[in-house]
Amino acid sequence: MLIDLLIFVLGAIIGSFLNVCIYRLPREKSIVTPRSSCPHCGAPIRFYDNIPLVSYLILRGRCRGCGATFSPRYLMVELLTAMLYVAVYWVTGIGFELFVGLLFVSILIVISFVDLDFRIIPDVLSLGGLLVGIGLAFLRTGFSYVDALLGILVGGGVLWAIAFLYEWLRKQEGMGGGDIKLLGMIGAFCGIKGVLFSLISGSLLGTMVGIPLMLIKHADTKYALPFGPFLSAGAVLYALAGERVIYELVMLITPR
């Protein structure tokens, strides 16, 4: 229980930093300097007003100086990161795989929210994460650099083929290069099974969300919906329970 709490607190702290990355990376600003400030009045945020989860609730999501409202996304990212960190710990336990899982989840969280806001996936996250995934594969047990390379090839190749065919048939771009790089990064961490699982589950999630949104907005089938968050959700699902889900599906369709 104590370890769960410590992991939760760590996740909330890292989530606060991820908020900085989500805000600054797409704006091509440094994630190190300057210190955090109110986006409305520019006043630096005091250290006691920057306590993850707690400060937002105490200040009711407002700047102490100007009273402007902060987006509830800041609280959401911190809470989501904390909860996913605990979930990863429950799956991996203490060890090197815990570090790998926490890093992977953190990258996916930043990618998801940046893609939602800006419809882009920065190369520093996708390609940078891909290189990190390859490097970590040399140190992991039960997952080799060969698994990582095959995952990258299949991940990037599959989405590139889908995007190429869609553009060739419909004469318009249907999937950006950022999504292709993202699936390649997922392959670097999860291998071929993780790539296929993320693609299928991400597509299902995207359909479940996209169709109601199209109906609400009275849009046609060309309604643009960022795919990165759904691929990321599929990848997180695979990291937490993918092997079990695959096993259950195989058992379900295997004749007895």
N, C-alpha and C positions, 0 to 999 in steps of 0.2 A: 504493500500500500504506500509506503514511504517513497519507494522508487517510482511508482506511478505518479505521485505528486511532483517529485523532482523532474521527471520527464515532461509533465504537463507545464510546469513553470518554465523549463528550458524552451519548450515549444512556443509559449507565449512571448518569451523574450526574442527568440529568433523571428517569430511572426511580426514583431515590431520592426525588426530590421528588414524583413521582406516587404513591409509596407513602403519603406524608403526606396527599395529597389523597384517596386511597382510604379512608384511616382516618378523616380528620376531616370531610370534606364531609357524609357522611350523618349524622354526629353533630352537625352544625351548629356545628363548632368552627372557629376561625381557622386558616388554612393558613400563616400567617406567624409567629404567636406562640402559645404559648411554644415554645422550642426542643424538639427531639425528645427523648423520654424513654422509659424502659422502661414498657410498659403494665401490667406486673405490680407492680414496686416503686416506680415513679414517679421513679426516679433519672435525672437528665439524662444523655443519651448523649454521651460525650466525642467531640471532633472526630476523633480517631484511631480511634475505634470506629465511625465513621459513613462510612467510605470505601466507596463502592459496590462490591459484589461481594466485594472483598478482605476487609473486616472481618467479613462474615458467615461466610466460609470459615475465617478465622483463629480466630474465636470459636466456630466450629462451631454457629452459630445460637443462641447463648446470651447472656444478659445478663452482662456482666463483674461486676456487683455482686451480684445475687441468684441468678444461674445459671439463671433461668427460660428456657424454650425459646421462641424467636421462630418465627413461622410461616414455613415455607419459601417462602411466597408473596412475601415481601420480596425474596428472591433471584431468584425467578421473574420478578417484574415488572421488576427492574433488567436482567436478562439479556434478557428479551423486548423491552424498549424498545431496548436497545443493538443487538440483531440487526435489529429492524425499521427502526431509523434507518439502518443500513448498507444494508439492502435498498432503502429509499426513495432513498438517495443513488445507488445503482447505476442506478435507473430515471431519476431527474431530473438527476443531475449537480449541479454547483455553480450556484446561481442562486436566483431568487425562488421557483420551484416547489419547491425543496428545503425552504425555510422553511415553505411551505404544507403540504407533505406531512408534515413532522415534527410540525407543530402538530396536523394532522388525526389522525394516528396516536396522538399523546399523549392527545387528548381521548377517543378510542375505547377506549384501554387503561383509563383511569379509569372510564369508563362501564361497561365490561364487568365489571370486578371489583366495583364498587359494586353492580351489578345482581345479580351472583352471590351476594353476601353479604346484601343487604338487599331485593332484589326491587323496587328503585326506581331511577329515573334522574333525578338532580337537575336541575331546570330551569336551574340556572346552567351546566350542561354542555351540555344539549341546545339550549335556547333561546339561551343565551349563545354557543354554538358556531355556531348558525344565523346570528346577527347578525354574528359575526366572518367567517363564510363569505361573506356578502353583501358586507361591506366589502372583503375581500380580492379579490373578483371584479372590482372596479373597477381593480385593479392587475395582474391576471394577463394573460398573453398566451395567446390561443387559448381563453379561457374568460371570458365576459362576465357582467355582472350579470343579463342576461336568462336565460342558462343557469342561473344560481343560482336565480332566482325561479321558473322553470319546474320546476326540480328540487324546490324546496320545495313547490310546489303539487301536483305529481304524487306526491311522496313522502308528504306528510301526507295528501293526499286518498285515495290508494290504500289506505293502512293504515286510515284512518278508515272507509272504505267496507267493508273486510273486517271490521273490528271491529263495525261497525253490523249487518252482515248476520249475523254469527255470533251476536251477542247477540239479534237478532230471531228467528233460527231456533232457537237452543238455550236461550233465556231465561236466559242467564248471560253474564257478562263473559268474553271469551276473550283479550282483548288490552288492555293498559293504555295510558293516554294517553302514558306515557313513551316507549313504542316508536314511537308515531305522531310525536312530536316528534323522536325520534332519526332516523327516516327522513327527516323534513324537513331536519334538519341535514346528513345525508349528501347530500341533494339540493343544498344550498347549496354544498357543496364539489365534488360530482361530476356534478351535472346529472341529466337524466332517465335516461340510460343507466346511470349509477352507481346510481341508485335501483332500477331494475328488476333490475340485476345483483345488487345487495346483497340484495334481497328474495328473488329466486329461489335464489341460492346459500345465503343464510342459512337459508331454509326447508329446503333439502336437507340442510344440515349439522345443523340442529335435528332433523330426522327421523332421520338416521343416529345421532345421539347419544341422542335421546329414546326410541326404540323399545327399544334394549338396556337403558336405565335402567328403563323400565317393566317389562321382563321380570325384571330383577334384583330390583327392589323389589316385584314382584307388584302393580303399580298398574294402574289402568284408563286409558282414553284421556283422562281428566280430570286426569292427573298434571301438576302445574304445573312448567313449565320456563321460566326466564327467556329471553326472545327477544333481549334486547339484545346479549349476547355473540355470538350467531350473526349478527345484522345487522351488528355491528361487524366480525366476521371476514370477512363478504362484502364489506364496504366496503374493508377493507384489501386483500383479494384484488383488487378492482377497481382500486385505486390502484396496485398493483404490476404487475398483468398483465391487467387486465380488457379493455383494448382488444385485446390480442393474442388472448385467449380468444374474444371476440366475433367477431373476424376469422376465426379458425379454424373456428368453428361455422358462420358464414355460408358459408365456402368448402366446408364439409362437406355442407351441405344444398342448395347451389346446383347445379342441373343443369349438366353440362358437355357 
